[in-house]
Amino acid sequence: MDHKICLKVNTDLNASSEILSWFEQINHAQMINQQIWWQCQTLLIEGFANIVEHAHKNLPKETPIEIEVCLANQQMEIRILSRGEAFDLEKQLREVSELKDNEQERGRGLKIMSAIADKLSYEKIADNYYCLFISKFY
């Protein structure tokens, strides 16, 4: 059974609580075990924060961020659509220290996402339009 929800928010970290409330509807039947659900919430909020703080850092707060979550075949897919600058996710993941050695803020969220997600990518889908794709099996 496929289930898909979509949300559009401004480039504002204060939207995190709205995003988490909206996200609750995807697990309405509590099909996903608590640990995996917590990991999916973490992936969603870390991904959103990365877009706000990095991809959209030079854009107005009114710049929309579109979020799409889909459940299908024991898998959750999260797509966070953004505008802004190109970003080499693979290169950044290689350059950031491992979590246990990383005391600085920069890059920790990406390492956390990389450790939790089954698939993580950031790809250009149109001119100045990108998709942060996160996949997690449950």
N, CA, C and O atoms as a GROMACS GRO file, in nm:
protein
  552
    1MET      N    1   0.084  -0.118   0.000
    1MET     CA    2   0.000   0.000   0.000
    1MET      C    3   0.088   0.125   0.000
    1MET      O    4   0.171   0.142   0.090
    2ASP      N    5   0.073   0.210  -0.097
    2ASP     CA    6   0.147   0.336  -0.102
    2ASP      C    7   0.070   0.443  -0.028
    2ASP      O    8  -0.052   0.455  -0.040
    3HIS      N    9   0.143   0.521   0.049
    3HIS     CA   10   0.083   0.635   0.119
    3HIS      C   11   0.180   0.751   0.104
    3HIS      O   12   0.299   0.737   0.133
    4LYS      N   13   0.130   0.866   0.057
    4LYS     CA   14   0.217   0.979   0.030
    4LYS      C   15   0.158   1.106   0.088
    4LYS      O   16   0.038   1.132   0.077
    5ILE      N   17   0.244   1.187   0.152
    5ILE     CA   18   0.202   1.316   0.204
    5ILE      C   19   0.301   1.423   0.158
    5ILE      O   20   0.418   1.393   0.134
    6CYS      N   21   0.254   1.546   0.145
    6CYS     CA   22   0.338   1.657   0.097
    6CYS      C   23   0.316   1.780   0.184
    6CYS      O   24   0.207   1.802   0.236
    7LEU      N   25   0.422   1.859   0.200
    7LEU     CA   26   0.415   1.981   0.280
    7LEU      C   27   0.509   2.084   0.219
    7LEU      O   28   0.616   2.050   0.168
    8LYS      N   29   0.469   2.210   0.226
    8LYS     CA   30   0.555   2.320   0.181
    8LYS      C   31   0.571   2.415   0.299
    8LYS      O   32   0.472   2.459   0.357
    9VAL      N   33   0.696   2.447   0.335
    9VAL     CA   34   0.723   2.540   0.445
    9VAL      C   35   0.825   2.643   0.400
    9VAL      O   36   0.892   2.625   0.298
   10ASN      N   37   0.836   2.751   0.476
   10ASN     CA   38   0.937   2.852   0.449
   10ASN      C   39   1.074   2.804   0.497
   10ASN      O   40   1.086   2.706   0.571
   11THR      N   41   1.177   2.875   0.454
   11THR     CA   42   1.313   2.847   0.495
   11THR      C   43   1.331   2.902   0.635
   11THR      O   44   1.382   3.013   0.654
   12ASP      N   45   1.288   2.825   0.734
   12ASP     CA   46   1.287   2.871   0.872
   12ASP      C   47   1.296   2.751   0.966
   12ASP      O   48   1.208   2.664   0.965
   13LEU      N   49   1.402   2.746   1.047
   13LEU     CA   50   1.417   2.635   1.141
   13LEU      C   51   1.300   2.623   1.238
   13LEU      O   52   1.275   2.516   1.291
   14ASN      N   53   1.230   2.734   1.261
   14ASN     CA   54   1.114   2.730   1.350
   14ASN      C   55   1.000   2.644   1.295
   14ASN      O   56   0.905   2.614   1.367
   15ALA      N   57   1.009   2.604   1.170
   15ALA     CA   58   0.905   2.518   1.110
   15ALA      C   59   0.923   2.371   1.152
   15ALA      O   60   0.839   2.288   1.119
   16SER      N   61   1.029   2.339   1.224
   16SER     CA   62   1.056   2.200   1.263
   16SER      C   63   0.941   2.134   1.338
   16SER      O   64   0.908   2.019   1.310
   17SER      N   65   0.879   2.205   1.433
   17SER     CA   66   0.769   2.144   1.509
   17SER      C   67   0.648   2.121   1.419
   17SER      O   68   0.578   2.021   1.434
   18GLU      N   69   0.622   2.214   1.327
   18GLU     CA   70   0.512   2.197   1.231
   18GLU      C   71   0.539   2.073   1.143
   18GLU      O   72   0.448   1.995   1.116
   19ILE      N   73   0.664   2.057   1.101
   19ILE     CA   74   0.702   1.943   1.016
   19ILE      C   75   0.682   1.812   1.092
   19ILE      O   76   0.626   1.717   1.037
   20LEU      N   77   0.726   1.806   1.217
   20LEU     CA   78   0.710   1.683   1.295
   20LEU      C   79   0.563   1.650   1.320
   20LEU      O   80   0.525   1.534   1.315
   21SER      N   81   0.480   1.751   1.346
   21SER     CA   82   0.336   1.728   1.364
   21SER      C   83   0.274   1.673   1.236
   21SER      O   84   0.196   1.578   1.239
   22TRP      N   85   0.308   1.735   1.123
   22TRP     CA   86   0.259   1.691   0.992
   22TRP      C   87   0.303   1.548   0.964
   22TRP      O   88   0.226   1.467   0.912
   23PHE      N   89   0.428   1.516   0.999
   23PHE     CA   90   0.488   1.386   0.973
   23PHE      C   91   0.415   1.273   1.047
   23PHE      O   92   0.412   1.159   0.999
   24GLU      N   93   0.358   1.303   1.163
   24GLU     CA   94   0.287   1.201   1.243
   24GLU      C   95   0.180   1.128   1.163
   24GLU      O   96   0.155   1.010   1.188
   25GLN      N   97   0.116   1.196   1.067
   25GLN     CA   98   0.006   1.134   0.993
   25GLN      C   99   0.050   1.015   0.908
   25GLN      O  100  -0.032   0.930   0.873
   26ILE      N  101   0.178   1.007   0.875
   26ILE     CA  102   0.225   0.896   0.790
   26ILE      C  103   0.230   0.765   0.868
   26ILE      O  104   0.226   0.657   0.810
   27ASN      N  105   0.239   0.775   1.000
   27ASN     CA  106   0.246   0.655   1.084
   27ASN      C  107   0.117   0.638   1.164
   27ASN      O  108   0.120   0.597   1.280
   28HIS      N  109   0.005   0.670   1.101
   28HIS     CA  110  -0.124   0.670   1.170
   28HIS      C  111  -0.160   0.535   1.230
   28HIS      O  112  -0.227   0.531   1.333
   29ALA      N  113  -0.120   0.426   1.170
   29ALA     CA  114  -0.154   0.293   1.223
   29ALA      C  115  -0.039   0.235   1.306
   29ALA      O  116  -0.042   0.117   1.342
   30GLN      N  117   0.062   0.317   1.336
   30GLN     CA  118   0.181   0.273   1.410
   30GLN      C  119   0.240   0.145   1.350
   30GLN      O  120   0.275   0.052   1.421
   31MET      N  121   0.250   0.144   1.217
   31MET     CA  122   0.305   0.028   1.146
   31MET      C  123   0.456   0.019   1.164
   31MET      O  124   0.514  -0.089   1.153
   32ILE      N  125   0.518   0.131   1.193
   32ILE     CA  126   0.664   0.137   1.199
   32ILE      C  127   0.706   0.128   1.345
   32ILE      O  128   0.653   0.200   1.430
   33ASN      N  129   0.803   0.039   1.376
   33ASN     CA  130   0.843   0.025   1.515
   33ASN      C  131   0.906   0.154   1.566
   33ASN      O  132   0.956   0.235   1.488
   34GLN      N  133   0.905   0.173   1.697
   34GLN     CA  134   0.941   0.299   1.760
   34GLN      C  135   1.084   0.344   1.726
   34GLN      O  136   1.106   0.462   1.700
   35GLN      N  137   1.178   0.251   1.725
   35GLN     CA  138   1.317   0.289   1.698
   35GLN      C  139   1.333   0.338   1.554
   35GLN      O  140   1.398   0.440   1.530
   36ILE      N  141   1.273   0.267   1.458
   36ILE     CA  142   1.280   0.308   1.318
   36ILE      C  143   1.207   0.441   1.300
   36ILE      O  144   1.254   0.528   1.226
   37TRP      N  145   1.092   0.458   1.368
   37TRP     CA  146   1.017   0.583   1.359
   37TRP      C  147   1.102   0.700   1.408
   37TRP      O  148   1.106   0.805   1.344
   38TRP      N  149   1.170   0.682   1.521
   38TRP     CA  150   1.256   0.786   1.575
   38TRP      C  151   1.367   0.819   1.475
   38TRP      O  152   1.401   0.936   1.455
   39GLN      N  153   1.424   0.716   1.411
   39GLN     CA  154   1.529   0.738   1.311
   39GLN      C  155   1.475   0.818   1.192
   39GLN      O  156   1.543   0.906   1.140
   40CYS      N  157   1.354   0.785   1.148
   40CYS     CA  158   1.292   0.858   1.035
   40CYS      C  159   1.267   1.004   1.072
   40CYS      O  160   1.288   1.093   0.990
   41GLN      N  161   1.222   1.030   1.196
   41GLN     CA  162   1.203   1.169   1.241
   41GLN      C  163   1.336   1.243   1.240
   41GLN      O  164   1.344   1.358   1.197
   42THR      N  165   1.440   1.176   1.287
   42THR     CA  166   1.575   1.236   1.290
   42THR      C  167   1.622   1.268   1.148
   42THR      O  168   1.674   1.377   1.124
   43LEU      N  169   1.604   1.175   1.055
   43LEU     CA  170   1.643   1.196   0.916
   43LEU      C  171   1.570   1.316   0.857
   43LEU      O  172   1.630   1.400   0.789
   44LEU      N  173   1.440   1.324   0.882
   44LEU     CA  174   1.359   1.433   0.829
   44LEU      C  175   1.406   1.569   0.882
   44LEU      O  176   1.427   1.662   0.805
   45ILE      N  177   1.423   1.580   1.013
   45ILE     CA  178   1.459   1.709   1.073
   45ILE      C  179   1.604   1.745   1.042
   45ILE      O  180   1.633   1.862   1.017
   46GLU      N  181   1.696   1.650   1.043
   46GLU     CA  182   1.835   1.679   1.007
   46GLU      C  183   1.843   1.724   0.861
   46GLU      O  184   1.916   1.818   0.828
   47GLY      N  185   1.766   1.657   0.774
   47GLY     CA  186   1.765   1.694   0.632
   47GLY      C  187   1.711   1.835   0.613
   47GLY      O  188   1.768   1.914   0.538
   48PHE      N  189   1.600   1.865   0.680
   48PHE     CA  190   1.541   1.998   0.672
   48PHE      C  191   1.640   2.105   0.724
   48PHE      O  192   1.659   2.208   0.659
   49ALA      N  193   1.701   2.079   0.838
   49ALA     CA  194   1.795   2.174   0.897
   49ALA      C  195   1.913   2.200   0.803
   49ALA      O  196   1.959   2.313   0.790
   50ASN      N  197   1.961   2.094   0.737
   50ASN     CA  198   2.072   2.110   0.643
   50ASN      C  199   2.033   2.200   0.526
   50ASN      O  200   2.112   2.283   0.482
   51ILE      N  201   1.912   2.183   0.475
   51ILE     CA  202   1.866   2.267   0.364
   51ILE      C  203   1.858   2.413   0.410
   51ILE      O  204   1.906   2.503   0.341
   52VAL      N  205   1.797   2.436   0.526
   52VAL     CA  206   1.783   2.573   0.577
   52VAL      C  207   1.920   2.637   0.599
   52VAL      O  208   1.945   2.750   0.556
   53GLU      N  209   2.010   2.565   0.667
   53GLU     CA  210   2.138   2.623   0.710
   53GLU      C  211   2.243   2.629   0.600
   53GLU      O  212   2.335   2.711   0.607
   54HIS      N  213   2.230   2.545   0.498
   54HIS     CA  214   2.334   2.541   0.396
   54HIS      C  215   2.281   2.578   0.257
   54HIS      O  216   2.321   2.680   0.202
   55ALA      N  217   2.192   2.498   0.200
   55ALA     CA  218   2.142   2.523   0.064
   55ALA      C  219   2.071   2.657   0.053
   55ALA      O  220   2.084   2.727  -0.048
   56HIS      N  221   1.996   2.694   0.158
   56HIS     CA  222   1.916   2.817   0.152
   56HIS      C  223   1.974   2.930   0.236
   56HIS      O  224   1.906   3.030   0.260
   57LYS      N  225   2.098   2.917   0.279
   57LYS     CA  226   2.152   3.017   0.374
   57LYS      C  227   2.153   3.159   0.318
   57LYS      O  228   2.144   3.255   0.395
   58ASN      N  229   2.164   3.176   0.186
   58ASN     CA  230   2.165   3.310   0.127
   58ASN      C  231   2.033   3.348   0.062
   58ASN      O  232   2.026   3.446  -0.012
   59LEU      N  233   1.929   3.270   0.088
   59LEU     CA  234   1.798   3.296   0.026
   59LEU      C  235   1.702   3.355   0.129
   59LEU      O  236   1.719   3.335   0.249
   60PRO      N  237   1.600   3.429   0.083
   60PRO     CA  238   1.502   3.486   0.176
   60PRO      C  239   1.426   3.376   0.251
   60PRO      O  240   1.408   3.265   0.202
   61LYS      N  241   1.381   3.412   0.372
   61LYS     CA  242   1.305   3.318   0.456
   61LYS      C  243   1.179   3.267   0.386
   61LYS      O  244   1.132   3.157   0.414
   62GLU      N  245   1.126   3.347   0.294
   62GLU     CA  246   1.002   3.310   0.223
   62GLU      C  247   1.026   3.203   0.116
   62GLU      O  248   0.931   3.151   0.058
   63THR      N  249   1.152   3.170   0.090
   63THR     CA  250   1.182   3.067  -0.011
   63THR      C  251   1.123   2.934   0.036
   63THR      O  252   1.156   2.888   0.146
   64PRO      N  253   1.038   2.873  -0.045
   64PRO     CA  254   0.974   2.749  -0.001
   64PRO      C  255   1.067   2.628  -0.004
   64PRO      O  256   1.156   2.617  -0.088
   65ILE      N  257   1.043   2.539   0.090
   65ILE     CA  258   1.106   2.406   0.092
   65ILE      C  259   0.989   2.308   0.084
   65ILE      O  260   0.897   2.313   0.166
   66GLU      N  261   0.994   2.219  -0.013
   66GLU     CA  262   0.888   2.121  -0.030
   66GLU      C  263   0.935   1.987   0.024
   66GLU      O  264   1.046   1.943  -0.004
   67ILE      N  265   0.848   1.923   0.102
   67ILE     CA  266   0.881   1.794   0.161
   67ILE      C  267   0.776   1.693   0.118
   67ILE      O  268   0.656   1.720   0.123
   68GLU      N  269   0.823   1.578   0.077
   68GLU     CA  270   0.733   1.470   0.034
   68GLU      C  271   0.779   1.342   0.105
   68GLU      O  272   0.898   1.309   0.104
   69VAL      N  273   0.684   1.272   0.165
   69VAL     CA  274   0.714   1.146   0.232
   69VAL      C  275   0.624   1.039   0.173
   69VAL      O  276   0.503   1.059   0.159
   70CYS      N  277   0.683   0.926   0.139
   70CYS     CA  278   0.607   0.817   0.079
   70CYS      C  279   0.641   0.686   0.149
   70CYS      O  280   0.758   0.655   0.171
   71LEU      N  281   0.539   0.609   0.183
   71LEU     CA  282   0.557   0.475   0.238
   71LEU      C  283   0.515   0.375   0.132
   71LEU      O  284   0.405   0.383   0.077
   72ALA      N  285   0.603   0.280   0.104
   72ALA     CA  286   0.571   0.175   0.007
   72ALA      C  287   0.670   0.059   0.025
   72ALA      O  288   0.789   0.081   0.046
   73ASN      N  289   0.620  -0.062   0.017
   73ASN     CA  290   0.706  -0.181   0.021
   73ASN      C  291   0.804  -0.180   0.139
   73ASN      O  292   0.924  -0.199   0.121
   74GLN      N  293   0.751  -0.157   0.260
   74GLN     CA  294   0.833  -0.159   0.381
   74GLN      C  295   0.948  -0.059   0.377
   74GLN      O  296   1.054  -0.082   0.436
   75GLN      N  297   0.926   0.050   0.307
   75GLN     CA  298   1.030   0.152   0.291
   75GLN      C  299   0.968   0.291   0.302
   75GLN      O  300   0.859   0.316   0.250
   76MET      N  301   1.039   0.380   0.370
   76MET     CA  302   0.998   0.520   0.373
   76MET      C  303   1.095   0.598   0.286
   76MET      O  304   1.217   0.583   0.297
   77GLU      N  305   1.040   0.680   0.198
   77GLU     CA  306   1.121   0.770   0.116
   77GLU      C  307   1.086   0.912   0.152
   77GLU      O  308   0.969   0.951   0.154
   78ILE      N  309   1.190   0.991   0.180
   78ILE     CA  310   1.172   1.133   0.212
   78ILE      C  311   1.245   1.211   0.104
   78ILE      O  312   1.362   1.187   0.076
   79ARG      N  313   1.173   1.306   0.045
   79ARG     CA  314   1.234   1.396  -0.054
   79ARG      C  315   1.216   1.538  -0.003
   79ARG      O  316   1.106   1.582   0.028
   80ILE      N  317   1.328   1.610   0.005
   80ILE     CA  318   1.324   1.749   0.046
   80ILE      C  319   1.375   1.830  -0.072
   80ILE      O  320   1.493   1.822  -0.108
   81LEU      N  321   1.286   1.909  -0.132
   81LEU     CA  322   1.318   1.984  -0.253
   81LEU      C  323   1.360   2.125  -0.216
   81LEU      O  324   1.292   2.194  -0.139
   82SER      N  325   1.473   2.167  -0.272
   82SER     CA  326   1.528   2.298  -0.235
   82SER      C  327   1.578   2.371  -0.358
   82SER      O  328   1.593   2.315  -0.466
   83ARG      N  329   1.602   2.499  -0.336
   83ARG     CA  330   1.663   2.583  -0.438
   83ARG      C  331   1.799   2.622  -0.384
   83ARG      O  332   1.831   2.593  -0.268
   84GLY      N  333   1.878   2.686  -0.465
   84GLY     CA  334   2.006   2.732  -0.411
   84GLY      C  335   2.126   2.677  -0.485
   84GLY      O  336   2.122   2.652  -0.605
   85GLU      N  337   2.232   2.658  -0.410
   85GLU     CA  338   2.361   2.622  -0.466
   85GLU      C  339   2.379   2.471  -0.478
   85GLU      O  340   2.317   2.393  -0.406
   86ALA      N  341   2.466   2.432  -0.571
   86ALA     CA  342   2.502   2.291  -0.584
   86ALA      C  343   2.580   2.249  -0.460
   86ALA      O  344   2.644   2.332  -0.395
   87PHE      N  345   2.575   2.122  -0.428
   87PHE     CA  346   2.640   2.070  -0.309
   87PHE      C  347   2.680   1.926  -0.338
   87PHE      O  348   2.596   1.847  -0.382
   88ASP      N  349   2.805   1.890  -0.313
   88ASP     CA  350   2.853   1.754  -0.337
   88ASP      C  351   2.845   1.675  -0.207
   88ASP      O  352   2.938   1.678  -0.126
   89LEU      N  353   2.734   1.605  -0.188
   89LEU     CA  354   2.710   1.530  -0.065
   89LEU      C  355   2.817   1.425  -0.041
   89LEU      O  356   2.870   1.414   0.070
   90GLU      N  357   2.850   1.348  -0.143
   90GLU     CA  358   2.949   1.241  -0.128
   90GLU      C  359   3.084   1.297  -0.084
   90GLU      O  360   3.149   1.243   0.005
   91LYS      N  361   3.126   1.406  -0.148
   91LYS     CA  362   3.253   1.470  -0.114
   91LYS      C  363   3.250   1.519   0.031
   91LYS      O  364   3.346   1.499   0.106
   92GLN      N  365   3.141   1.582   0.069
   92GLN     CA  366   3.129   1.635   0.206
   92GLN      C  367   3.135   1.521   0.308
   92GLN      O  368   3.200   1.535   0.411
   93LEU      N  369   3.069   1.411   0.279
   93LEU     CA  370   3.071   1.297   0.372
   93LEU      C  371   3.212   1.240   0.386
   93LEU      O  372   3.251   1.196   0.495
   94ARG      N  373   3.288   1.240   0.277
   94ARG     CA  374   3.426   1.190   0.284
   94ARG      C  375   3.515   1.284   0.366
   94ARG      O  376   3.606   1.239   0.435
   95GLU      N  377   3.488   1.415   0.358
   95GLU     CA  378   3.575   1.514   0.422
   95GLU      C  379   3.545   1.536   0.569
   95GLU      O  380   3.634   1.579   0.644
   96VAL      N  381   3.423   1.508   0.613
   96VAL     CA  382   3.387   1.533   0.753
   96VAL      C  383   3.438   1.419   0.840
   96VAL      O  384   3.430   1.302   0.801
   97SER      N  385   3.491   1.453   0.957
   97SER     CA  386   3.542   1.352   1.051
   97SER      C  387   3.431   1.256   1.091
   97SER      O  388   3.312   1.289   1.083
   98GLU      N  389   3.472   1.139   1.134
   98GLU     CA  390   3.375   1.044   1.187
   98GLU      C  391   3.310   1.104   1.311
   98GLU      O  392   3.367   1.192   1.375
   99LEU      N  393   3.190   1.058   1.343
   99LEU     CA  394   3.114   1.115   1.455
   99LEU      C  395   3.193   1.117   1.585
   99LEU      O  396   3.194   1.218   1.656
  100LYS      N  397   3.260   1.006   1.617
  100LYS     CA  398   3.328   0.999   1.746
  100LYS      C  399   3.443   1.099   1.757
  100LYS      O  400   3.482   1.137   1.868
  101ASP      N  401   3.497   1.142   1.643
  101ASP     CA  402   3.608   1.239   1.643
  101ASP      C  403   3.561   1.380   1.610
  101ASP      O  404   3.641   1.474   1.606
  102ASN      N  405   3.432   1.396   1.587
  102ASN     CA  406   3.381   1.524   1.537
  102ASN      C  407   3.317   1.603   1.651
  102ASN      O  408   3.203   1.579   1.688
  103GLU      N  409   3.393   1.698   1.705
  103GLU     CA  410   3.341   1.782   1.812
  103GLU      C  411   3.273   1.907   1.758
  103GLU      O  412   3.195   1.971   1.828
  104GLN      N  413   3.303   1.942   1.633
  104GLN     CA  414   3.242   2.064   1.580
  104GLN      C  415   3.102   2.036   1.528
  104GLN      O  416   3.066   1.921   1.501
  105GLU      N  417   3.024   2.141   1.516
  105GLU     CA  418   2.888   2.130   1.466
  105GLU      C  419   2.885   2.090   1.319
  105GLU      O  420   2.805   2.006   1.279
  106ARG      N  421   2.970   2.149   1.241
  106ARG     CA  422   2.967   2.137   1.095
  106ARG      C  423   2.980   1.992   1.049
  106ARG      O  424   3.078   1.924   1.080
  107GLY      N  425   2.882   1.946   0.977
  107GLY     CA  426   2.889   1.814   0.917
  107GLY      C  427   2.836   1.700   1.002
  107GLY      O  428   2.817   1.590   0.951
  108ARG      N  429   2.813   1.724   1.130
  108ARG     CA  430   2.763   1.615   1.216
  108ARG      C  431   2.629   1.563   1.167
  108ARG      O  432   2.606   1.442   1.165
  109GLY      N  433   2.539   1.654   1.126
  109GLY     CA  434   2.407   1.612   1.080
  109GLY      C  435   2.415   1.521   0.959
  109GLY      O  436   2.341   1.423   0.949
  110LEU      N  437   2.507   1.553   0.867
  110LEU     CA  438   2.524   1.467   0.749
  110LEU      C  439   2.574   1.329   0.788
  110LEU      O  440   2.528   1.228   0.734
  111LYS      N  441   2.668   1.323   0.882
  111LYS     CA  442   2.720   1.193   0.927
  111LYS      C  443   2.611   1.112   0.996
  111LYS      O  444   2.601   0.991   0.976
  112ILE      N  445   2.530   1.179   1.077
  112ILE     CA  446   2.419   1.111   1.145
  112ILE      C  447   2.323   1.055   1.039
  112ILE      O  448   2.281   0.940   1.047
  113MET      N  449   2.287   1.139   0.941
  113MET     CA  450   2.195   1.095   0.836
  113MET      C  451   2.254   0.978   0.757
  113MET      O  452   2.184   0.882   0.726
  114SER      N  453   2.381   0.987   0.726
  114SER     CA  454   2.448   0.882   0.650
  114SER      C  455   2.448   0.749   0.727
  114SER      O  456   2.434   0.642   0.668
  115ALA      N  457   2.465   0.758   0.859
  115ALA     CA  458   2.469   0.638   0.942
  115ALA      C  459   2.331   0.573   0.955
  115ALA      O  460   2.321   0.450   0.962
  116ILE      N  461   2.225   0.654   0.958
  116ILE     CA  462   2.089   0.602   0.981
  116ILE      C  463   2.019   0.560   0.851
  116ILE      O  464   1.950   0.459   0.848
  117ALA      N  465   2.037   0.637   0.744
  117ALA     CA  466   1.963   0.614   0.619
  117ALA      C  467   2.014   0.489   0.546
  117ALA      O  468   2.132   0.455   0.554
  118ASP      N  469   1.924   0.424   0.475
  118ASP     CA  470   1.965   0.315   0.386
  118ASP      C  471   2.016   0.372   0.254
  118ASP      O  472   2.102   0.312   0.189
  119LYS      N  473   1.963   0.487   0.214
  119LYS     CA  474   2.012   0.556   0.094
  119LYS      C  475   2.000   0.705   0.119
  119LYS      O  476   1.900   0.753   0.174
  120LEU      N  477   2.103   0.779   0.079
  120LEU     CA  478   2.106   0.923   0.098
  120LEU      C  479   2.172   0.984  -0.024
  120LEU      O  480   2.284   0.946  -0.060
  121SER      N  481   2.103   1.079  -0.089
  121SER     CA  482   2.163   1.145  -0.205
  121SER      C  483   2.111   1.288  -0.215
  121SER      O  484   2.007   1.322  -0.159
  122TYR      N  485   2.186   1.370  -0.287
  122TYR     CA  486   2.146   1.509  -0.311
  122TYR      C  487   2.174   1.535  -0.458
  122TYR      O  488   2.290   1.540  -0.500
  123GLU      N  489   2.068   1.551  -0.536
  123GLU     CA  490   2.086   1.560  -0.681
  123GLU      C  491   2.009   1.677  -0.740
  123GLU      O  492   1.902   1.716  -0.693
  124LYS      N  493   2.068   1.732  -0.845
  124LYS     CA  494   2.004   1.840  -0.920
  124LYS      C  495   1.888   1.781  -1.000
  124LYS      O  496   1.904   1.680  -1.068
  125ILE      N  497   1.770   1.846  -0.992
  125ILE     CA  498   1.656   1.798  -1.070
  125ILE      C  499   1.610   1.900  -1.173
  125ILE      O  500   1.532   1.867  -1.263
  126ALA      N  501   1.658   2.024  -1.161
  126ALA     CA  502   1.631   2.130  -1.259
  126ALA      C  503   1.729   2.244  -1.227
  126ALA      O  504   1.807   2.234  -1.132
  127ASP      N  505   1.724   2.352  -1.306
  127ASP     CA  506   1.813   2.464  -1.278
  127ASP      C  507   1.791   2.516  -1.136
  127ASP      O  508   1.680   2.552  -1.098
  128ASN      N  509   1.899   2.518  -1.057
  128ASN     CA  510   1.894   2.567  -0.918
  128ASN      C  511   1.784   2.501  -0.835
  128ASN      O  512   1.726   2.565  -0.747
  129TYR      N  513   1.754   2.376  -0.863
  129TYR     CA  514   1.650   2.302  -0.792
  129TYR      C  515   1.706   2.165  -0.761
  129TYR      O  516   1.751   2.094  -0.851
  130TYR      N  517   1.705   2.127  -0.634
  130TYR     CA  518   1.772   2.004  -0.590
  130TYR      C  519   1.679   1.918  -0.505
  130TYR      O  520   1.582   1.968  -0.448
  131CYS      N  521   1.711   1.790  -0.497
  131CYS     CA  522   1.634   1.697  -0.415
  131CYS      C  523   1.729   1.623  -0.321
  131CYS      O  524   1.820   1.553  -0.364
  132LEU      N  525   1.704   1.640  -0.190
  132LEU     CA  526   1.772   1.559  -0.089
  132LEU      C  527   1.683   1.436  -0.074
  132LEU      O  528   1.569   1.447  -0.028
  133PHE      N  529   1.736   1.320  -0.112
  133PHE     CA  530   1.658   1.195  -0.109
  133PHE      C  531   1.710   1.109   0.005
  133PHE      O  532   1.830   1.084   0.017
  134ILE      N  533   1.617   1.062   0.088
  134ILE     CA  534   1.651   0.978   0.202
  134ILE      C  535   1.559   0.857   0.198
  134ILE      O  536   1.437   0.871   0.183
  135SER      N  537   1.617   0.739   0.212
  135SER     CA  538   1.536   0.617   0.212
  135SER      C  539   1.569   0.535   0.336
  135SER      O  540   1.686   0.522   0.374
  136LYS      N  541   1.466   0.479   0.399
  136LYS     CA  542   1.483   0.397   0.518
  136LYS      C  543   1.386   0.280   0.512
  136LYS      O  544   1.265   0.300   0.496
  137PHE      N  545   1.438   0.156   0.524
  137PHE     CA  546   1.352   0.037   0.529
  137PHE      C  547   1.302   0.016   0.671
  137PHE      O  548   1.373   0.045   0.767
  138TYR      N  549   1.181  -0.034   0.685
  138TYR     CA  550   1.126  -0.061   0.819
  138TYR      C  551   1.062  -0.199   0.825
  138TYR      O  552   1.011  -0.239   0.929
   0.00000   0.00000   0.00000
